[in-house]
Amino acid sequence: MDHKFAFTILALLLSLSKAYPVTEDGGEEGTHLEDHLDLSRRILEANNGSSQMLVEGDLLITNTKNAMICYMNICLWPKSANGLVEVPYVISSGFSTSDIQVIQSAINAFSSKTCIRFTPWTSQSDYLSIENLYGCYSSIGKIGGKQVVSLMESTCLIGGIVQHELNHALGFYHEHVRSDRDRYVRINWKYVDPNETFNFDKQNTTNEITAYDYGSVMHYGRTAFTIKPGMDTITPIPDETAQIGQRNGLSQSDILRINKLYGCCE
């Protein structure tokens, strides 16, 4: 084969590999711009125009307290005598087979790394109903009865987003609203819509005595709720170049916090 021709073919293949990166599960990423957005931008765009009452972008307003600090742990899912925390769930028939596989894969990560066991719902009074509704959202902690977790198939079915919403259902807020967040990030209020500042209100969280985690699946990206495209609303400090916002899934710190909050055996 002519060396010049072979080099041309090699260069073409290399450019294609960059345009269609391979994901961890061996599939190909989509070619749309939105497929390359961080987790928080995908969630916020999915929820744009939602009729639900949401705070921090994807938290369904309820009358319950923060599951991180709640009296008598009434906001937490109960632990069984065997040391496992069973969270009954049902997946709506509105999802395709491939959609269910994505959800199930994300769920399995909790079982392999924590004492949380998402178990198929039978007749339990309290359970999660994972549905293909408009947007990506969840309530905080166990609220009782049928508890909806929305995962709109066109946008929310990425492993990291599924785990993000399920982590809310276990009782966790976003990382950037931790009680100690001002030591680790700066909120650039001038780029936040005055009507949206409540989305950055700090929460009275215990943080389970774990370090702030820029790589948490619960951490929003730099431009969350920005009113000026390209300008940061969240800046890490003191190292402003630190990477925040991801879409891959539970970090080691996320796993540690779940195990601490629910008293999993280490």
C-alpha positions in Angstrom: 0.0 0.0 0.0 1.3 3.5 -0.8 2.7 5.0 2.4 1.1 8.4 1.7 -2.3 6.8 1.2 -1.9 4.7 4.4 -1.0 7.8 6.4 -4.1 9.5 5.1 -6.3 6.6 6.2 -4.7 6.5 9.6 -5.2 10.2 10.1 -8.9 9.8 9.1 -9.4 7.0 11.6 -7.8 9.0 14.4 -10.1 11.9 13.8 -13.1 9.7 13.8 -12.0 8.1 17.1 -11.9 11.6 18.7 -15.3 12.5 17.3 -16.9 9.3 18.6 -15.2 8.4 22.0 -15.8 5.0 23.5 -17.6 5.0 26.8 -16.8 2.8 29.8 -19.4 0.3 28.8 -18.1 0.0 25.3 -20.8 2.0 23.6 -20.4 5.2 21.7 -21.3 8.7 22.9 -23.9 10.5 20.9 -22.8 13.2 18.5 -25.1 16.0 19.8 -23.5 18.8 21.8 -25.7 18.0 24.8 -23.9 14.6 25.2 -20.8 16.5 26.2 -22.4 18.6 28.9 -21.6 18.1 32.6 -24.2 16.4 34.7 -25.6 19.5 36.2 -26.1 21.3 32.8 -28.0 18.3 31.5 -30.2 18.1 34.5 -30.9 21.9 34.5 -31.7 21.9 30.8 -33.9 18.8 31.1 -35.9 20.6 33.9 -36.2 23.9 32.1 -39.9 24.6 31.9 -40.9 21.9 34.3 -44.2 22.4 36.1 -42.9 20.8 39.3 -41.8 22.9 42.3 -38.0 22.3 42.2 -35.2 23.8 44.2 -31.5 23.6 43.4 -32.6 22.5 40.0 -33.8 19.0 40.7 -35.1 18.7 44.2 -38.9 18.1 44.5 -40.3 20.2 47.3 -41.9 18.2 50.1 -42.7 18.9 53.7 -39.9 16.7 55.0 -36.6 17.8 56.7 -33.1 17.3 55.4 -32.3 13.6 55.6 -28.8 14.5 56.6 -30.0 16.0 59.8 -33.5 14.7 60.8 -34.9 13.8 64.2 -34.9 10.1 65.0 -33.7 9.4 61.5 -37.2 9.4 60.2 -36.0 10.6 56.8 -33.7 7.6 56.3 -34.6 4.3 54.8 -34.6 1.7 57.6 -31.9 -0.9 58.1 -32.9 -4.6 58.3 -31.7 -7.0 60.9 -29.2 -8.3 58.4 -27.4 -4.9 58.2 -28.7 -4.1 54.8 -30.9 -1.1 53.9 -33.6 -2.2 51.5 -35.1 0.5 49.3 -38.0 -0.9 47.3 -38.4 0.4 43.8 -40.4 -0.1 40.6 -39.4 0.9 37.1 -42.2 2.3 35.0 -43.2 0.4 31.8 -42.6 3.7 30.0 -39.0 2.8 29.6 -37.4 0.7 26.8 -35.3 -2.4 27.5 -32.1 -0.4 26.9 -33.3 2.4 29.3 -34.0 -0.2 32.0 -30.5 -1.6 31.5 -28.9 1.8 32.1 -31.0 2.3 35.3 -30.3 -1.2 36.5 -26.6 -0.8 36.0 -26.5 2.5 37.9 -28.5 0.8 40.7 -26.1 -2.1 40.9 -23.2 0.2 41.8 -24.9 1.0 45.1 -25.2 -2.7 45.9 -21.6 -3.5 45.1 -20.1 -0.6 47.2 -22.6 0.1 50.0 -25.1 -1.6 52.3 -27.9 -0.1 50.2 -30.0 -2.6 48.3 -32.5 -1.4 45.8 -35.0 -4.2 45.8 -37.9 -4.8 43.4 -41.1 -3.5 45.0 -43.7 -6.0 46.0 -46.3 -4.5 48.4 -44.2 -2.2 50.7 -46.0 1.0 51.6 -42.9 3.1 51.1 -41.1 2.8 47.7 -39.4 4.6 44.8 -41.3 4.8 41.5 -38.8 5.5 38.8 -40.8 7.1 35.9 -40.2 8.6 32.5 -41.6 12.0 33.2 -40.6 15.5 32.2 -37.1 16.2 33.7 -34.7 14.7 36.1 -35.7 15.1 39.8 -36.2 13.4 43.2 -37.2 14.2 46.7 -34.7 14.3 49.6 -34.7 11.1 51.7 -37.6 8.8 52.4 -40.9 10.8 52.4 -43.3 7.9 52.7 -45.7 6.2 50.3 -45.0 6.2 46.6 -42.0 8.4 45.9 -41.4 9.5 42.3 -37.9 9.7 40.8 -38.2 11.2 37.3 -35.7 10.2 34.7 -36.7 11.6 31.3 -35.4 9.1 28.7 -34.2 11.7 26.2 -31.8 13.4 28.7 -31.6 11.8 32.1 -30.5 8.2 31.3 -26.8 8.5 32.0 -25.4 6.4 34.8 -24.2 9.5 36.7 -27.5 11.2 36.6 -29.4 8.1 37.7 -27.1 7.8 40.7 -27.3 11.5 41.4 -31.1 11.4 41.7 -31.1 8.1 43.7 -28.5 9.7 46.0 -31.1 12.5 46.6 -33.6 9.8 47.5 -31.2 8.4 50.0 -31.0 11.8 51.7 -28.2 13.8 50.2 -28.2 17.4 49.0 -25.8 18.8 46.4 -22.2 19.2 47.4 -22.0 23.0 46.6 -24.7 23.7 49.3 -22.8 22.0 52.1 -22.7 23.9 55.4 -18.9 24.4 54.9 -18.9 25.1 51.2 -17.5 28.7 51.5 -14.2 27.3 52.5 -14.0 25.4 49.2 -15.9 27.3 46.5 -16.8 30.9 45.8 -20.3 31.7 44.6 -20.2 34.5 42.0 -23.5 36.2 42.8 -23.2 38.7 40.0 -23.8 35.9 37.5 -26.7 34.4 39.4 -30.2 35.6 38.6 -31.5 37.4 41.7 -34.6 35.3 41.5 -32.5 32.1 41.6 -30.2 32.8 44.5 -32.1 30.4 46.7 -30.6 27.6 44.7 -27.3 28.3 46.4 -28.6 28.5 49.9 -26.3 26.6 52.2 -28.0 23.6 54.0 -27.5 22.6 57.6 -25.7 19.4 56.7 -23.4 17.3 58.9 -21.3 16.2 55.9 -20.7 12.9 57.7 -17.3 14.2 58.7 -15.9 13.8 55.2 -13.9 16.2 53.1 -15.5 18.5 50.5 -15.4 16.7 47.2 -15.1 18.5 43.9 -15.5 15.2 42.2 -18.7 14.2 43.9 -21.6 13.1 41.6 -23.6 15.6 43.7 -21.4 18.6 42.8 -22.8 20.9 40.1 -20.6 22.3 37.4 -19.1 25.8 37.2 -21.8 27.5 35.2 -24.9 26.2 37.0 -27.7 28.8 37.0 -25.5 31.4 35.2 -27.3 34.3 33.6 -24.2 35.0 31.4 -23.2 32.1 29.1 -19.7 31.0 29.8 -19.3 32.8 33.1 -18.8 30.7 36.3 -21.3 30.8 39.2 -19.2 28.4 41.2 -15.4 28.8 41.4 -13.2 26.4 43.4 -10.9 28.0 45.9 -8.0 28.4 46.4 -7.2 26.6 43.2 -9.5 28.1 40.6 -8.4 25.6 38.0 -9.6 22.6 40.0 -12.1 20.5 38.0 -15.7 20.4 39.3 -18.8 18.8 37.8 -18.8 15.3 36.3 -21.2 12.7 34.8 -19.5 9.4 35.5 -21.1 8.3 38.8 -20.4 7.9 42.5 -17.1 9.1 43.8 -15.2 7.3 46.6 -16.3 10.1 48.9 -20.0 9.6 47.9 -19.6 6.0 48.7 -18.0 6.7 52.1 -20.8 9.1 53.0 -23.5 6.7 52.2 -21.8 4.0 54.3 -21.3 6.5 57.2 -24.9 7.9 57.1 -26.5 4.4 57.0 -24.0 2.8 59.3 -22.8 0.2 56.8 -20.2 -2.2 58.0 -16.8 -1.1 56.7 
